[in-house]
Amino acid sequence: MLALSAGKSVLRLLPPLVLTAEEASEVGGKLAEVLCASDE
């Protein structure tokens, strides 16, 4: 849940450069991986 909230916050802060949902999912997935890795 925390990763999802953080991902949404980051996407809101970014300029509208993410044109497709697929790209947004890819960015969110990478962000989640980084957050999960930092939790360990």
DSSP file (Angstrom, degrees, kcal/mol; ACC not computed):
  #  RESIDUE AA STRUCTURE BP1 BP2  ACC     N-H-->O    O-->H-N    N-H-->O    O-->H-N    TCO  KAPPA ALPHA  PHI   PSI    X-CA   Y-CA   Z-CA
    1    1 A M     >        0   0    0      0, 0.0     4,-2.4     0, 0.0     5,-0.2   0.000 360.0 360.0 360.0 -43.2    0.0    0.0    0.0
    2    2 A L  H  >  +     0   0    0      1,-0.2     4,-2.5     2,-0.2     5,-0.2   0.911 360.0  50.4 -60.5 -42.6    2.8    2.4    0.9
    3    3 A A  H  > S+     0   0    0      1,-0.2     4,-2.6     2,-0.2    -1,-0.2   0.895 109.8  50.6 -63.8 -39.6    4.5    1.8   -2.4
    4    4 A L  H  > S+     0   0    0      2,-0.2     4,-2.3     1,-0.2    -2,-0.2   0.921 111.2  48.1 -64.6 -43.4    1.3    2.5   -4.3
    5    5 A S  H  X S+     0   0    0     -4,-2.4     4,-2.1     1,-0.2    -2,-0.2   0.924 113.4  47.2 -63.1 -44.2    0.7    5.8   -2.4
    6    6 A A  H  X S+     0   0    0     -4,-2.5     4,-2.6     1,-0.2    -1,-0.2   0.906 110.7  52.7 -63.5 -42.0    4.2    6.9   -3.0
    7    7 A G  H  X S+     0   0    0     -4,-2.6     4,-2.5     1,-0.2    -1,-0.2   0.914 109.5  48.2 -60.8 -43.8    4.0    6.0   -6.7
    8    8 A K  H  X S+     0   0    0     -4,-2.3     4,-1.9     2,-0.2    -1,-0.2   0.901 111.3  51.0 -64.4 -40.0    0.8    8.0   -7.2
    9    9 A S  H  X S+     0   0    0     -4,-2.1     4,-1.6     2,-0.2    -2,-0.2   0.926 111.4  47.3 -62.2 -44.8    2.4   11.0   -5.4
   10   10 A V  H  X S+     0   0    0     -4,-2.6     4,-1.9     1,-0.2    -2,-0.2   0.917 110.5  51.5 -63.7 -43.9    5.5   10.9   -7.6
   11   11 A L  H  < S+     0   0    0     -4,-2.5    -1,-0.2     1,-0.2    -2,-0.2   0.852 108.3  52.9 -63.4 -33.2    3.4   10.6  -10.8
   12   12 A R  H  < S+     0   0    0     -4,-1.9    -1,-0.2     1,-0.2    -2,-0.2   0.867 110.2  48.2 -68.1 -34.7    1.4   13.6   -9.7
   13   13 A L  H  < S+     0   0    0     -4,-1.6    -2,-0.2    -5,-0.1    -1,-0.2   0.793  95.8  88.7 -76.5 -28.1    4.6   15.6   -9.2
   14   14 A L  S  < S-     0   0    0     -4,-1.9     4,-0.0    -5,-0.1     0, 0.0  -0.372  88.0-106.5 -69.7 148.0    6.0   14.6  -12.6
   15   15 A P    >   -     0   0    0      0, 0.0     2,-3.2     0, 0.0     3,-0.5  -0.325  49.1 -87.4 -64.3 159.9    5.3   16.7  -15.6
   16   16 A P  T 3  S+     0   0    0      0, 0.0    -4,-0.0     0, 0.0    -5,-0.0  -0.276  88.9 122.7 -72.4  62.2    2.8   15.1  -18.1
   17   17 A L  T 3   +     0   0    0     -2,-3.2     2,-0.9     1,-0.0    -3,-0.0   0.661  44.6  90.8 -95.3 -19.3    5.5   13.2  -19.9
   18   18 A V    <   +     0   0    0     -3,-0.5    -1,-0.0     1,-0.2     6,-0.0  -0.685  53.3 177.5 -81.1 109.0    4.1    9.7  -19.4
   19   19 A L        +     0   0    0     -2,-0.9     2,-0.3     1,-0.0    -1,-0.2   0.753  55.7  41.8 -89.6 -25.3    1.8    9.3  -22.4
   20   20 A T  S  > S-     0   0    0      1,-0.1     4,-2.1     0, 0.0     5,-0.1  -0.884  73.3-125.1-126.9 156.0    0.5    5.8  -21.9
   21   21 A A  H  > S+     0   0    0     -2,-0.3     4,-2.6     1,-0.2     5,-0.2   0.843 112.8  59.5 -62.6 -32.9   -0.8    3.7  -19.0
   22   22 A E  H  > S+     0   0    0      2,-0.2     4,-2.0     1,-0.2    -1,-0.2   0.924 106.7  45.2 -62.4 -44.4    1.8    1.1  -20.0
   23   23 A E  H  > S+     0   0    0      2,-0.2     4,-2.5     1,-0.2    -1,-0.2   0.903 111.9  52.4 -65.8 -40.3    4.6    3.6  -19.4
   24   24 A A  H  X S+     0   0    0     -4,-2.1     4,-2.6     1,-0.2    -2,-0.2   0.903 109.6  49.3 -61.7 -41.0    3.1    4.7  -16.2
   25   25 A S  H  X S+     0   0    0     -4,-2.6     4,-2.7     2,-0.2    -1,-0.2   0.889 109.9  51.5 -65.0 -39.0    2.9    1.1  -15.0
   26   26 A E  H  X S+     0   0    0     -4,-2.0     4,-2.2     2,-0.2    -2,-0.2   0.933 112.0  45.6 -64.3 -45.4    6.5    0.6  -15.9
   27   27 A V  H  X S+     0   0    0     -4,-2.5     4,-2.4     1,-0.2    -2,-0.2   0.924 114.0  49.4 -62.3 -44.5    7.6    3.6  -14.0
   28   28 A G  H  X S+     0   0    0     -4,-2.6     4,-2.6     1,-0.2    -2,-0.2   0.890 109.9  51.6 -62.3 -39.5    5.5    2.6  -11.0
   29   29 A G  H  X S+     0   0    0     -4,-2.7     4,-2.2     2,-0.2    -1,-0.2   0.910 110.6  47.2 -64.4 -42.7    6.9   -0.9  -11.1
   30   30 A K  H  X S+     0   0    0     -4,-2.2     4,-2.1     2,-0.2    -2,-0.2   0.904 112.4  50.4 -65.3 -40.6   10.5    0.4  -11.0
   31   31 A L  H  X S+     0   0    0     -4,-2.4     4,-2.5     1,-0.2    -2,-0.2   0.921 109.9  50.2 -62.6 -43.6    9.6    2.8   -8.2
   32   32 A A  H  X S+     0   0    0     -4,-2.6     4,-2.8     1,-0.2     5,-0.2   0.895 108.7  52.7 -62.0 -40.4    8.0   -0.1   -6.2
   33   33 A E  H  X S+     0   0    0     -4,-2.2     4,-2.3     2,-0.2    -1,-0.2   0.918 110.5  47.4 -61.1 -43.5   11.2   -2.2   -6.8
   34   34 A V  H  X S+     0   0    0     -4,-2.1     4,-2.1     2,-0.2    -2,-0.2   0.919 113.3  47.9 -64.1 -44.0   13.4    0.6   -5.4
   35   35 A L  H  X S+     0   0    0     -4,-2.5     4,-1.4     1,-0.2    -2,-0.2   0.911 112.5  48.5 -64.7 -42.2   11.1    1.1   -2.4
   36   36 A C  H  X S+     0   0    0     -4,-2.8     4,-1.0     1,-0.2    -1,-0.2   0.898 111.4  50.7 -64.3 -40.0   11.0   -2.6   -1.6
   37   37 A A  H  < S+     0   0    0     -4,-2.3     3,-0.4     1,-0.2    -1,-0.2   0.886 108.8  51.0 -65.7 -38.8   14.8   -2.9   -1.9
   38   38 A S  H  < S+     0   0    0     -4,-2.1    -1,-0.2     1,-0.2    -2,-0.2   0.767 101.9  62.1 -71.9 -24.4   15.3    0.1    0.4
   39   39 A D  H  <        0   0    0     -4,-1.4    -1,-0.2     1,-0.3    -2,-0.2   0.827 360.0 360.0 -68.9 -30.6   13.0   -1.5    3.0
   40   40 A E     <        0   0    0     -4,-1.0    -1,-0.3    -3,-0.4    -2,-0.2   0.471 360.0 360.0 -77.2 360.0   15.4   -4.5    3.3
